[in-house]
Amino acid sequence: MTKVDKSIVFSILNVVLLATLMFKTVMNFYGFVVIISLICIITNRLINKNIIKIKDGDKKYFFGVVFPLIVNCFFLINYLQE
């Protein structure tokens, strides 16, 4: 193999590796975003139907402070179990 052939093979392998890693990472990220969005939508509807009861005006506090705290607690539990 010449130097050019080795460079072509190496670049093709790098592209395949990069595409594989990016695809897995991007798909995991998009999956995470979709799941968090669905949880936010479901929680918002439950709050609007008064199934989850919060005080008047505390909806912004719930989604700005409490909800991210709950999500971070799940990440902390996952981190500690590994």
PAGUFI-829068 format. One record per atom (N, C-alpha, C, O): atom name; residue in three letters; z, y, x; residue number from 0. Coordinates in nm, 2 decimals, m for minus. Atoms other than C-alpha are relative to their C-alpha. Example, Ala and Ser with C-alpha at 12.3 -4.5 7.8 and 13.67 -1.06 7.14 Angstrom:
BEGIN
(atom N, ALA, (0.00, m0.12, 0.09), 0)
(atom CA, ALA, (0.78, m0.45, 1.23), 0)
(atom C, ALA, (0.00, 0.12, 0.09), 0)
(atom O, ALA, (0.07, 0.12, 0.19), 0)
(atom N, SER, (0.00, m0.11, m0.09), 1)
(atom CA, SER, (0.71, m0.11, 1.37), 1)
(atom C, SER, (0.08, 0.11, m0.08), 1)
(atom O, SER, (0.09, 0.22, m0.03), 1)
//
This chain:
BEGIN
(atom N, MET, (0.00, m0.12, 0.08), 0)
(atom CA, MET, (0.00, 0.00, 0.00), 0)
(atom C, MET, (0.00, 0.12, 0.09), 0)
(atom O, MET, (0.07, 0.13, 0.19), 0)
(atom N, THR, (0.00, m0.12, m0.07), 1)
(atom CA, THR, (m0.08, 0.34, 0.12), 1)
(atom C, THR, (0.12, 0.09, m0.04), 1)
(atom O, THR, (0.19, 0.06, m0.14), 1)
(atom N, LYS, (m0.11, m0.10, 0.03), 2)
(atom CA, LYS, (0.16, 0.64, 0.12), 2)
(atom C, LYS, (m0.02, 0.05, m0.14), 2)
(atom O, LYS, (0.08, 0.08, m0.22), 2)
(atom N, VAL, (0.03, m0.06, 0.13), 3)
(atom CA, VAL, (m0.01, 0.78, m0.19), 3)
(atom C, VAL, (0.03, m0.10, m0.11), 3)
(atom O, VAL, (0.09, m0.07, m0.22), 3)
(atom N, ASP, (m0.03, 0.11, 0.10), 4)
(atom CA, ASP, (0.02, 0.44, m0.38), 4)
(atom C, ASP, (0.15, m0.01, m0.02), 4)
(atom O, ASP, (0.20, m0.02, m0.13), 4)
(atom N, LYS, (m0.14, 0.00, 0.00), 5)
(atom CA, LYS, (0.39, 0.43, m0.29), 5)
(atom C, LYS, (0.06, 0.12, m0.08), 5)
(atom O, LYS, (0.15, 0.10, m0.16), 5)
(atom N, SER, (m0.05, m0.12, 0.07), 6)
(atom CA, SER, (0.44, 0.78, m0.42), 6)
(atom C, SER, (m0.03, m0.01, m0.15), 6)
(atom O, SER, (0.06, 0.03, m0.23), 6)
(atom N, ILE, (0.04, 0.02, 0.15), 7)
(atom CA, ILE, (0.26, 0.70, m0.75), 7)
(atom C, ILE, (0.10, m0.10, m0.06), 7)
(atom O, ILE, (0.15, m0.07, m0.17), 7)
(atom N, VAL, (m0.09, 0.10, 0.06), 8)
(atom CA, VAL, (0.47, 0.39, m0.81), 8)
(atom C, VAL, (0.14, 0.05, m0.01), 8)
(atom O, VAL, (0.20, 0.03, m0.11), 8)
(atom N, PHE, (m0.14, m0.06, 0.00), 9)
(atom CA, PHE, (0.79, 0.57, m0.72), 9)
(atom C, PHE, (0.01, 0.10, m0.11), 9)
(atom O, PHE, (0.11, 0.11, m0.18), 9)
(atom N, SER, (m0.01, m0.10, 0.10), 10)
(atom CA, SER, (0.71, 0.86, m0.95), 10)
(atom C, SER, (m0.01, m0.06, m0.14), 10)
(atom O, SER, (0.06, m0.02, m0.23), 10)
(atom N, ILE, (0.00, 0.07, 0.13), 11)
(atom CA, ILE, (0.62, 0.62, m1.24), 11)
(atom C, ILE, (0.13, m0.06, m0.03), 11)
(atom O, ILE, (0.18, m0.05, m0.14), 11)
(atom N, LEU, (m0.13, 0.06, 0.02), 12)
(atom CA, LEU, (0.95, 0.44, m1.19), 12)
(atom C, LEU, (0.10, 0.10, m0.04), 12)
(atom O, LEU, (0.19, 0.08, m0.12), 12)
(atom N, ASN, (m0.10, m0.11, 0.03), 13)
(atom CA, ASN, (1.14, 0.77, m1.19), 13)
(atom C, ASN, (m0.02, 0.05, m0.14), 13)
(atom O, ASN, (0.07, 0.08, m0.21), 13)
(atom N, VAL, (0.03, m0.05, 0.14), 14)
(atom CA, VAL, (0.96, 0.88, m1.51), 14)
(atom C, VAL, (0.06, m0.10, m0.10), 14)
(atom O, VAL, (0.12, m0.06, m0.20), 14)
(atom N, VAL, (m0.05, 0.10, 0.09), 15)
(atom CA, VAL, (1.05, 0.55, m1.68), 15)
(atom C, VAL, (0.15, 0.01, m0.01), 15)
(atom O, VAL, (0.21, 0.00, m0.12), 15)
(atom N, LEU, (m0.15, 0.00, 0.00), 16)
(atom CA, LEU, (1.41, 0.57, m1.57), 16)
(atom C, LEU, (0.05, 0.13, m0.07), 16)
(atom O, LEU, (0.15, 0.12, m0.14), 16)
(atom N, LEU, (m0.04, m0.13, 0.06), 17)
(atom CA, LEU, (1.44, 0.94, m1.67), 17)
(atom C, LEU, (m0.02, m0.01, m0.15), 17)
(atom O, LEU, (0.07, 0.04, m0.22), 17)
(atom N, ALA, (0.03, 0.00, 0.15), 18)
(atom CA, ALA, (1.28, 0.88, m2.01), 18)
(atom C, ALA, (0.10, m0.10, m0.07), 18)
(atom O, ALA, (0.15, m0.06, m0.18), 18)
(atom N, THR, (m0.09, 0.09, 0.06), 19)
(atom CA, THR, (1.51, 0.58, m2.07), 19)
(atom C, THR, (0.14, 0.06, m0.01), 19)
(atom O, THR, (0.20, 0.06, m0.12), 19)
(atom N, LEU, (m0.13, m0.06, 0.00), 20)
(atom CA, LEU, (1.83, 0.77, m1.98), 20)
(atom C, LEU, (0.00, 0.11, m0.10), 20)
(atom O, LEU, (0.10, 0.13, m0.17), 20)
(atom N, MET, (0.00, m0.11, 0.09), 21)
(atom CA, MET, (1.73, 1.08, m2.17), 21)
(atom C, MET, (m0.01, m0.05, m0.14), 21)
(atom O, MET, (0.06, 0.01, m0.23), 21)
(atom N, PHE, (0.01, 0.05, 0.14), 22)
(atom CA, PHE, (1.63, 0.88, m2.48), 22)
(atom C, PHE, (0.13, m0.05, m0.05), 22)
(atom O, PHE, (0.18, m0.02, m0.16), 22)
(atom N, LYS, (m0.13, 0.05, 0.04), 23)
(atom CA, LYS, (1.96, 0.70, m2.49), 23)
(atom C, LYS, (0.10, 0.11, m0.02), 23)
(atom O, LYS, (0.18, 0.11, m0.12), 23)
(atom N, THR, (m0.10, m0.11, 0.01), 24)
(atom CA, THR, (2.17, 1.01, m2.42), 24)
(atom C, THR, (m0.04, 0.09, m0.12), 24)
(atom O, THR, (0.06, 0.13, m0.19), 24)
(atom N, VAL, (0.04, m0.09, 0.11), 25)
(atom CA, VAL, (1.97, 1.23, m2.66), 25)
(atom C, VAL, (0.02, m0.07, m0.14), 25)
(atom O, VAL, (0.07, 0.00, m0.23), 25)
(atom N, MET, (m0.02, 0.07, 0.13), 26)
(atom CA, MET, (1.98, 0.97, m2.94), 26)
(atom C, MET, (0.15, m0.01, m0.03), 26)
(atom O, MET, (0.19, 0.01, m0.14), 26)
(atom N, ASN, (m0.15, 0.00, 0.02), 27)
(atom CA, ASN, (2.36, 0.93, m2.89), 27)
(atom C, ASN, (0.05, 0.13, m0.04), 27)
(atom O, ASN, (0.13, 0.14, m0.13), 27)
(atom N, PHE, (m0.04, m0.13, 0.03), 28)
(atom CA, PHE, (2.40, 1.30, m2.90), 28)
(atom C, PHE, (m0.04, 0.04, m0.15), 28)
(atom O, PHE, (0.04, 0.09, m0.22), 28)
(atom N, TYR, (0.04, m0.03, 0.14), 29)
(atom CA, TYR, (2.19, 1.34, m3.22), 29)
(atom C, TYR, (0.08, m0.08, m0.10), 29)
(atom O, TYR, (0.11, m0.03, m0.21), 29)
(atom N, GLY, (m0.08, 0.09, 0.09), 30)
(atom CA, GLY, (2.37, 1.05, m3.38), 30)
(atom C, GLY, (0.14, 0.06, m0.02), 30)
(atom O, GLY, (0.19, 0.07, m0.13), 30)
(atom N, PHE, (m0.13, m0.06, 0.01), 31)
(atom CA, PHE, (2.70, 1.22, m3.30), 31)
(atom C, PHE, (0.00, 0.13, m0.08), 31)
(atom O, PHE, (0.09, 0.15, m0.17), 31)
(atom N, VAL, (0.02, m0.13, 0.08), 32)
(atom CA, VAL, (2.58, 1.56, m3.44), 32)
(atom C, VAL, (m0.02, m0.04, m0.15), 32)
(atom O, VAL, (0.04, 0.03, m0.23), 32)
(atom N, VAL, (0.02, 0.03, 0.14), 33)
(atom CA, VAL, (2.46, 1.39, m3.76), 33)
(atom C, VAL, (0.13, m0.05, m0.07), 33)
(atom O, VAL, (0.16, m0.02, m0.18), 33)
(atom N, ILE, (m0.12, 0.06, 0.05), 34)
(atom CA, ILE, (2.79, 1.20, m3.81), 34)
(atom C, ILE, (0.10, 0.11, m0.02), 34)
(atom O, ILE, (0.16, 0.12, m0.13), 34)
(atom N, ILE, (m0.09, m0.11, 0.02), 35)
(atom CA, ILE, (3.00, 1.52, m3.76), 35)
(atom C, ILE, (m0.05, 0.09, m0.11), 35)
(atom O, ILE, (0.04, 0.13, m0.19), 35)
(atom N, SER, (0.05, m0.08, 0.11), 36)
(atom CA, SER, (2.77, 1.71, m3.99), 36)
(atom C, SER, (0.03, m0.06, m0.14), 36)
(atom O, SER, (0.07, 0.01, m0.23), 36)
(atom N, LEU, (m0.03, 0.07, 0.12), 37)
(atom CA, LEU, (2.81, 1.45, m4.26), 37)
(atom C, LEU, (0.14, 0.00, m0.04), 37)
(atom O, LEU, (0.18, 0.02, m0.15), 37)
(atom N, ILE, (m0.14, m0.01, 0.02), 38)
(atom CA, ILE, (3.18, 1.45, m4.22), 38)
(atom C, ILE, (0.04, 0.14, m0.05), 38)
(atom O, ILE, (0.12, 0.15, m0.14), 38)
(atom N, CYS, (m0.03, m0.14, 0.05), 39)
(atom CA, CYS, (3.19, 1.83, m4.26), 39)
(atom C, CYS, (m0.05, 0.02, m0.14), 39)
(atom O, CYS, (0.02, 0.08, m0.22), 39)
(atom N, ILE, (0.05, m0.02, 0.14), 40)
(atom CA, ILE, (2.97, 1.82, m4.57), 40)
(atom C, ILE, (0.09, m0.08, m0.10), 40)
(atom O, ILE, (0.12, m0.02, m0.21), 40)
(atom N, ILE, (m0.09, 0.08, 0.09), 41)
(atom CA, ILE, (3.18, 1.54, m4.73), 41)
(atom C, ILE, (0.13, 0.07, m0.02), 41)
(atom O, ILE, (0.18, 0.08, m0.13), 41)
(atom N, THR, (m0.13, m0.07, 0.01), 42)
(atom CA, THR, (3.50, 1.72, m4.65), 42)
(atom C, THR, (m0.01, 0.13, m0.08), 42)
(atom O, THR, (0.08, 0.16, m0.16), 42)
(atom N, ASN, (0.02, m0.12, 0.07), 43)
(atom CA, ASN, (3.37, 2.05, m4.78), 43)
(atom C, ASN, (m0.01, m0.03, m0.15), 43)
(atom O, ASN, (0.05, 0.04, m0.23), 43)
(atom N, ARG, (0.02, 0.03, 0.14), 44)
(atom CA, ARG, (3.27, 1.89, m5.11), 44)
(atom C, ARG, (0.14, m0.05, m0.06), 44)
(atom O, ARG, (0.17, m0.02, m0.17), 44)
(atom N, LEU, (m0.13, 0.04, 0.05), 45)
(atom CA, LEU, (3.61, 1.72, m5.14), 45)
(atom C, LEU, (0.10, 0.11, m0.02), 45)
(atom O, LEU, (0.18, 0.11, m0.11), 45)
(atom N, ILE, (m0.08, m0.12, 0.01), 46)
(atom CA, ILE, (3.78, 2.05, m5.08), 46)
(atom C, ILE, (m0.04, 0.08, m0.13), 46)
(atom O, ILE, (0.05, 0.13, m0.20), 46)
(atom N, ASN, (0.05, m0.08, 0.12), 47)
(atom CA, ASN, (3.56, 2.22, m5.35), 47)
(atom C, ASN, (0.04, m0.07, m0.13), 47)
(atom O, ASN, (0.06, 0.00, m0.23), 47)
(atom N, LYS, (m0.04, 0.07, 0.12), 48)
(atom CA, LYS, (3.65, 1.95, m5.60), 48)
(atom C, LYS, (0.15, m0.02, m0.01), 48)
(atom O, LYS, (0.20, m0.09, m0.10), 48)
(atom N, ASN, (m0.14, 0.00, m0.01), 49)
(atom CA, ASN, (4.02, 1.99, m5.51), 49)
(atom C, ASN, (0.06, m0.14, 0.02), 49)
(atom O, ASN, (0.17, m0.17, m0.02), 49)
(atom N, ILE, (m0.06, 0.13, m0.03), 50)
(atom CA, ILE, (4.06, 1.63, m5.40), 50)
(atom C, ILE, (0.08, 0.01, 0.13), 50)
(atom O, ILE, (0.19, m0.05, 0.14), 50)
(atom N, ILE, (m0.08, m0.04, m0.12), 51)
(atom CA, ILE, (4.17, 1.76, m5.06), 51)
(atom C, ILE, (0.05, 0.14, m0.03), 51)
(atom O, ILE, (m0.03, 0.24, m0.05), 51)
(atom N, LYS, (m0.06, m0.12, 0.05), 52)
(atom CA, LYS, (4.41, 2.04, m5.15), 52)
(atom C, LYS, (0.04, 0.09, 0.12), 52)
(atom O, LYS, (0.12, 0.04, 0.20), 52)
(atom N, ILE, (m0.05, m0.10, m0.10), 53)
(atom CA, ILE, (4.44, 2.34, m4.92), 53)
(atom C, ILE, (0.02, 0.13, m0.07), 53)
(atom O, ILE, (m0.03, 0.15, m0.18), 53)
(atom N, LYS, (m0.03, m0.13, 0.06), 54)
(atom CA, LYS, (4.56, 2.69, m4.99), 54)
(atom C, LYS, (m0.12, 0.09, 0.00), 54)
(atom O, LYS, (m0.22, 0.06, 0.07), 54)
(atom N, ASP, (0.11, m0.09, 0.01), 55)
(atom CA, ASP, (4.33, 2.97, m5.09), 55)
(atom C, ASP, (m0.02, 0.07, 0.13), 55)
(atom O, ASP, (0.07, 0.13, 0.18), 55)
(atom N, GLY, (0.03, m0.08, m0.12), 56)
(atom CA, GLY, (4.15, 3.13, m4.80), 56)
(atom C, GLY, (0.03, m0.08, 0.13), 56)
(atom O, GLY, (0.00, m0.03, 0.24), 56)
(atom N, ASP, (m0.02, 0.08, m0.12), 57)
(atom CA, ASP, (4.25, 2.85, m4.56), 57)
(atom C, ASP, (m0.11, m0.10, 0.03), 57)
(atom O, ASP, (m0.10, m0.18, 0.12), 57)
(atom N, LYS, (0.12, 0.09, m0.03), 58)
(atom CA, LYS, (3.91, 2.68, m4.57), 58)
(atom C, LYS, (m0.06, 0.03, 0.14), 58)
(atom O, LYS, (m0.09, m0.06, 0.21), 58)
(atom N, LYS, (0.05, m0.04, m0.13), 59)
(atom CA, LYS, (3.80, 2.88, m4.26), 59)
(atom C, LYS, (0.10, m0.05, 0.11), 59)
(atom O, LYS, (0.05, m0.10, 0.21), 59)
(atom N, TYR, (m0.10, 0.05, m0.09), 60)
(atom CA, TYR, (4.13, 2.78, m4.09), 60)
(atom C, TYR, (m0.02, m0.15, 0.02), 60)
(atom O, TYR, (m0.01, m0.21, 0.13), 60)
(atom N, PHE, (0.02, 0.14, 0.00), 61)
(atom CA, PHE, (4.07, 2.42, m4.18), 61)
(atom C, PHE, (m0.12, m0.04, 0.09), 61)
(atom O, PHE, (m0.10, m0.13, 0.17), 61)
(atom N, PHE, (0.12, 0.04, m0.08), 62)
(atom CA, PHE, (3.72, 2.40, m4.04), 62)
(atom C, PHE, (0.00, 0.06, 0.14), 62)
(atom O, PHE, (m0.07, 0.01, 0.23), 62)
(atom N, GLY, (0.00, m0.06, m0.14), 63)
(atom CA, GLY, (3.79, 2.62, m3.74), 63)
(atom C, GLY, (0.11, m0.05, 0.09), 63)
(atom O, GLY, (0.09, m0.05, 0.21), 63)
(atom N, VAL, (m0.11, 0.05, m0.08), 64)
(atom CA, VAL, (4.12, 2.47, m3.63), 64)
(atom C, VAL, (0.04, m0.15, m0.02), 64)
(atom O, VAL, (0.04, m0.23, 0.07), 64)
(atom N, VAL, (m0.05, 0.13, 0.03), 65)
(atom CA, VAL, (4.23, 2.16, m3.81), 65)
(atom C, VAL, (m0.10, m0.11, 0.02), 65)
(atom O, VAL, (m0.08, m0.21, 0.08), 65)
(atom N, PHE, (0.11, 0.10, m0.01), 66)
(atom CA, PHE, (3.90, 1.97, m3.83), 66)
(atom C, PHE, (m0.03, m0.03, 0.15), 66)
(atom O, PHE, (m0.04, m0.15, 0.18), 66)
(atom N, PRO, (0.02, 0.03, m0.14), 67)
(atom CA, PRO, (3.82, 2.01, m3.46), 67)
(atom C, PRO, (0.11, m0.07, 0.07), 67)
(atom O, PRO, (0.09, m0.15, 0.16), 67)
(atom N, LEU, (m0.11, 0.07, m0.06), 68)
(atom CA, LEU, (4.17, 1.91, m3.37), 68)
(atom C, LEU, (0.00, m0.15, m0.04), 68)
(atom O, LEU, (0.03, m0.23, 0.05), 68)
(atom N, ILE, (0.01, 0.14, 0.04), 69)
(atom CA, ILE, (4.13, 1.59, m3.57), 69)
(atom C, ILE, (m0.11, m0.08, 0.08), 69)
(atom O, ILE, (m0.09, m0.19, 0.13), 69)
(atom N, VAL, (0.10, 0.06, m0.07), 70)
(atom CA, VAL, (3.80, 1.52, m3.40), 70)
(atom C, VAL, (0.04, m0.02, 0.15), 70)
(atom O, VAL, (0.01, m0.13, 0.21), 70)
(atom N, ASN, (m0.05, 0.02, m0.14), 71)
(atom CA, ASN, (3.95, 1.58, m3.05), 71)
(atom C, ASN, (0.11, m0.10, 0.01), 71)
(atom O, ASN, (0.12, m0.17, 0.12), 71)
(atom N, CYS, (m0.10, 0.11, 0.00), 72)
(atom CA, CYS, (4.24, 1.35, m3.14), 72)
(atom C, CYS, (m0.07, m0.14, 0.01), 72)
(atom O, CYS, (m0.02, m0.23, 0.08), 72)
(atom N, PHE, (0.07, 0.13, m0.01), 73)
(atom CA, PHE, (3.99, 1.07, m3.20), 73)
(atom C, PHE, (m0.06, m0.02, 0.14), 73)
(atom O, PHE, (m0.06, m0.13, 0.19), 73)
(atom N, PHE, (0.05, 0.02, m0.14), 74)
(atom CA, PHE, (3.83, 1.14, m2.86), 74)
(atom C, PHE, (0.11, m0.03, 0.10), 74)
(atom O, PHE, (0.09, m0.11, 0.19), 74)
(atom N, LEU, (m0.12, 0.03, m0.09), 75)
(atom CA, LEU, (4.17, 1.14, m2.69), 75)
(atom C, LEU, (0.04, m0.14, m0.01), 75)
(atom O, LEU, (0.07, m0.21, 0.09), 75)
(atom N, ILE, (m0.03, 0.14, 0.02), 76)
(atom CA, ILE, (4.25, 0.81, m2.85), 76)
(atom C, ILE, (m0.10, m0.10, 0.07), 76)
(atom O, ILE, (m0.06, m0.19, 0.13), 76)
(atom N, ASN, (0.10, 0.08, m0.06), 77)
(atom CA, ASN, (3.92, 0.67, m2.74), 77)
(atom C, ASN, (0.01, 0.00, 0.16), 77)
(atom O, ASN, (m0.01, m0.10, 0.22), 77)
(atom N, TYR, (m0.01, m0.01, m0.15), 78)
(atom CA, TYR, (3.97, 0.80, m2.38), 78)
(atom C, TYR, (0.12, m0.08, 0.05), 78)
(atom O, TYR, (0.11, m0.14, 0.15), 78)
(atom N, LEU, (m0.12, 0.07, m0.05), 79)
(atom CA, LEU, (4.32, 0.66, m2.35), 79)
(atom C, LEU, (m0.01, m0.15, m0.01), 79)
(atom O, LEU, (0.05, m0.23, 0.06), 79)
(atom N, GLN, (0.02, 0.15, 0.02), 80)
(atom CA, GLN, (4.21, 0.31, m2.47), 80)
(atom C, GLN, (m0.10, m0.05, 0.10), 80)
(atom O, GLN, (m0.10, m0.18, 0.12), 80)
(atom N, GLU, (0.09, 0.06, m0.10), 81)
(atom CA, GLU, (3.94, 0.28, m2.20), 81)
(atom C, GLU, (0.06, m0.02, 0.13), 81)
(atom O, GLU, (0.00, m0.06, 0.22), 81)
//
